[in-house]
Amino acid sequence: MVSIEKAMEGVDTVIHSAAVISFLKKEKKWMDQVNIEGTANVVNMAVEKNISRLVHISSVAALGRSASGMQINEEKKWLDSKLNSHYGISKQKAEMETWRAMAEGLNAVIVNPSTVLGFGDWNTSSCRIFKNIYEEFPWYTEGINGFVDIEDVAKATVLLMESNISEQRFIVTGENWSFRKLFNTIADGFGKKHPHRKATPFLASIAWRLEKLKSLFNGTNPLLTKETARLAHTSSYFQNDKILKALPGFSFTPLQQTISRACKKYIETVNEVQP
């Protein structure tokens, strides 16, 4: 709390984006501490310091998952379900802390990005997708999810920060794609083989167990977990109408363009580190 208090000295606007993204059972406690307790500390200090504006970067995972393939917008109510990842649960509880602070007078808005795509550390978060495909991970599913360019998330965040909008949430997503389409497009960007093994629910249950066993021997995190295997078979369609209406002139980058640009940067990075 001391470090948060010091960071907010002389500040009038806060963008709270710190979070742990993980689907590993061993990191649940750490995720709760950062995502839930950390958010509570930030918004509490914002209220105490009379911060004039706060933007909380949440996630569509905080809206909850549905097996029905329904269209998901900002009005979706959270429902307890085995489809919800622990990450999603932690982000939902973090949002509740922000809503509580808004009830206490904090001027805030919530941003709910879908799966973010772009260039970054491909050993962490959703950037790991690019590394998996670069290494020709063979499995794919027909599940559907929302994806968005990292730069679009940043632009939308700044525009909302500068607006007078308060006590609302906004889904920030570009397009809804199948995981197979996403993987194939990334593979094309790298000049790699398309994933060619369809992971049915049964095969996925075997695959994540094998990945877990392999990780125990090589000391690395598994490429596939029980939670990610389950999520890969759901079909979630996220709507972006609200953010487009709220921010006239704002538009989303086509995913094809996002992926092409990111792949080129990843290839450049790989070439730089190779002898």
N, C-alpha and C positions, 0 to 999 in steps of 0.2 A: 504493500500500500504506500510505503514511503516513496518508492520510485515512481509510482503512478501520480502521487501528489506533486512531486517535483516536476514531472513531465507536463503537468497541466498548469503550471505556474505561468501566468501571462498569456494563456491560450484561450481563444474564444470558440474554436471549432475543433472537434475531434472526429477522426475516422477510425473506427474500431474494427480492424480486420484480423487481429491476431487470433489464431486458432490452430488446433492440431487436427489434421485429416488422417485418419487411420482406420483400417478395418481389421486390425490385429487385436486379438483378445488380451494379450499382455499389456497393451497400451490404453486400455479402457480407463483405468484410474487416472493416468496422466491426462487423457483427453478430457475427463470430467473436471479436473483441476483447472486446466487452461480455458476450456470452452465455457464452462458454466460458472465456476468460481471467479475466473478471470474477468468474465463479462460483468458479473455482479460488482466486482471491485471497480471496474472502469465506470459503469453507469452511476454507482454510488458516489464516486469522487466527482463525476461530472455534475451531479445534483448539488453536492456540497460546495463545489467551486463556482456554481452558477454559470456553467458553460452554456453559451448561447445556442450551440448547434452540435448535434452528434449524428453521425451516419454509422449504423451498425451493419457490417457485411456479414450476412447470415448465409443461408444456402437453401436451395429448393428441397434439400433433405429434411429441413425443418418443417416442411408441409406434410411430410409423411408419404409413404408409398401406397400404391393400390394395385392389386392384381388384375383389375378389370380393364385396364387400358383406357381409363377415363381421361378426359381433358382436364388439366389441372390449372387453376388460376389462383389469384390471391385470396379468394374466399374459402378455399378448401380448409376444412376443419381437421385437426390432428386426430387420428384414430390409432389406438394401440394395435400393432400388427407385427407378426413375425417378419414381415417384409421390411420393416424399419431397421436400418443399421444402428449400431450404438452411436456412430457419428451423428446420424440424423437425430437421435434422441437427445444427444448432448447439445446440438444446435437448437432444437426446439426449446429445451430448458433455458438455454442462453437467451433466446428471444423473449421468453417470459420475463426474464430479468429486465430486459429493455422496455417491454410493455409496462412493467411495474413502475420503472423510473419515469416513463412518460406520464403515467397517472399521477406521479408526484411532481409533475411540472417540467420535466426535461423535454426540450424541443428536439425531437429525433425522428428519423425515418429509417426504415429497414430495407436493405437490398438483398434479394434472394437469387444469386446467380445459379445457373445450372452447371453442368460439368464444364470447367474452364479449359480451353485449349490455347496453346501458344508456346513460346520458347521460354525455357527456364531450366532448372536443375531436374534432369530427367530421371533422377533417382528418387524423387519424392512426388507426392500428390498426383494429380492427373497427368503431369508431364511424364509419369512412368509409362503411360500408354504408348508414347512415341518410342521409348527404349524397348519395350516389349516387342513392338512390331519391327523395329530395326533389327532385333535379334531373331526375327522370324518365329515368334510365338505362334504355334500352329492352330490354336483353338479359336473358334468364333461362335457367337450365338445370334439369334434373330431378335433378341430383345431390342427395345427402342428407348431412347433417352434424349434429353435436351442437351445441347452443347452451345458454347458461346466463346467468342474471341476475348482473350484477356484484356486487350486494349478497349474493347467495347464496355467491359465491366468498369474499367477505370474511368472512361468518359462519362458513363451514366452516373457513376458515384459522384464525380465532381459536379455534374449538372444538378443532381438532386441536392447536393450540399449547398449550392448557390441558390436554390429555389426556396420558396416559402412553404413548401409541402411539409407537413408534419403529421405524426401519428398514423402513418400508412406504411404498407410494405409493397414492394415491387419485384415481380419476377423479372430477371434479366437473362433472357435466353435468345439465341439466334435462330436455330433450326432444330427440329426433331429428326434424328437419324437413327437407323438401326446400327447396332454395334458392328455388324458385318460390313455395312457401307463405310462406316468410319475407319475400320481396320484396313479395308481394301484401299481406301483413298490415301491413308498414311503410307501403306506399303508402296503404292505407286509413286508417292512423293520421294521415297527413299530408293526406289528401284529394287525393292525386295519382293519376295514371294508373298502372295496373299495367304492369310490363314486358311487352311484347307480341311480342317477337321471340325465338323459341327458338334458342339458340346451340348448334347441333350441334357435334361436335368439329371438323368442317371449318370451319364459320363462326367458331367460337371462335378457330381458328388465324389466320384473317384479321383478326378483331376485335382481338386483342392486338397484332398487327403494325401495324394502323392506329393504335391507341392509342399505341404506341411512337413512331411517326412524328410523330403530333400533339404528343406531349410534347417532342420535339426542337425543334419550332417555337415552342411557347408557354412552354417552360421549366418546366413543371409535371410532377409525377409522373403516369404513366399510370393510368387507372382500372382497367385490366386488364393483367395481365402473362402471360407464358408459363406461369409456375407457377400463378397463380390460375386461369387458364383450364383448366389440366389438373385441378386439384383440384376445380373446380366440376362436373366430370363423374364424380367418384367417389362412391360411396355407402358412408358409414361410419356404423355404428350403435354408439354408445358406451353401455356399461352403467354404472349408478350404484348397483347393489345394495350394493357393499362400503361406500361412504361412508354410506349410509342405515342399515346394520346397525351401523356403528362409532359413529354419532352418534344415539342414540335421541332422538326429538323433533324432529330436524332434517328439514326438508322443502324442496322446491324451489318457487320461484315459477312459476306457469304463464307460458309465454312470451307469451301474448296479453296478460297483465297487464303484463309487463315492457316490451313494445313500446309499448303504449298510454301508459304513464307516460313512457317516454323520448321519444316523439314530441311529447307535450305540452310537455316541457321544451325540446326543440329548437326548437319553434315559438315559444315564449316568448322564447328567445334571439335568434332571427331578427328577431322584432318589435321587440326592444329596440335592435338595432343599425341598423334601417332608419330613415331620416329621416321 
